Amino acid sequence: SITKERTEVILQGTSSLDPNDPAAVWEDFEFKCKPGDLRRRPCLISPYHYRLDWLMWFAAFQTYEQNEWIIHLAGKLLAQEEETLSLLATNPFAGRDPP
């Protein structure tokens, strides 16, 4: 069955020195086929899915303790690891200091 509502995990980063500052600007890491920006045209790939995008969908049904790989993914994004960034559609920190 398909649910009527869909919970999404959104990974964001900020260049703010104080991430708790209400004025901090948070930027989304966009995935290739995971729902995100509502102005972006949905992707269509068949018969396969991008594995990371697919895993993110299922991660939204559980906690990060049940999906420890998300913590490792976030660490690789913070380190601006090229191999990991190649799995994403956009890197909002390209050409800048890492978040």
N, C-alpha and C positions, 0 to 999 in steps of 0.2 A: 504494500500500500504506500501511498505518497501522503505526506503530511500537508496540512493547509498552510502552515507557517514554517519558515525556514530560518534557523538560527545560524549566524555566520561568525567565524573567527576572523578578526581583522588585525593584521600586524601593522603597527605604526612605529615611527621613530620621530625624534625631535632633535633639533640642533641647539635647543635652549640649554643654557647652563644649569637651570633649575627646572627639571621636568614637572615639578609640582606647581610652578608658577601658572596662575590662570591665563596669563598672556602667552604661554608657550604654544607654538604652532606645531601640531602633530600632522605628519604626512604618511599616507598609506603606501604600503608596498602592494602593488597590483599584481595579481596572478594572471596567467595566460587565459584561463577559461573559467576561473572561479567568479561568481557574481561579485561585483564591486561597483565601480562608477556606473550610475544609472544612465548616463549619457553615452556609454560605450556600447557598441553593437555586440550582442551575445555571440560567442564563438560557436562554431559547429564542427565537431570532429567525430568521425565515425569510422569504424566501430569501437575505437579505443578512446580513453580519457587520459589527460595528463595526470600522472600518478600523484604528484604533490597536491594538485587541485582537488583530486578525488579524496585524498586523505584528510584534507582540511574540512571537507564537507562532513565526514564522519567524526572528526575531532570536535565539532560543534555540539555533538550529542553527549559528550562526556567532559570530564575535567582534565586539566593539564597533567594531573598526577596519573591519569589513565593513558595519557599520550605524551610520555616524556620526550619524545622526539621533537616536539614543538619547542621545548627549552633549548635543545641543541640547534634547531633551525634559527631561533632568535639570536643565539650566540654567533652563528655564522653570518647572519645579516649584520649584526653589530660590528663584526670584524671585516665586513665588506668582502667576503670570500667570493671570488669570481665564479667558481663552479656552482655555488649556491645561487648567486644572483642570476646566473644564466637560466635558472628554472622559473624565473619571474618575468612578467611582462615589462615592468618598469622598476627602476631603482630611483626613488626620489632624491637620493643623495649622490647621484653620479656626478663626479667632478668636484665634489665638496668633501669636507671632513665627514667621517662616519657619524652616525647618530650617537 
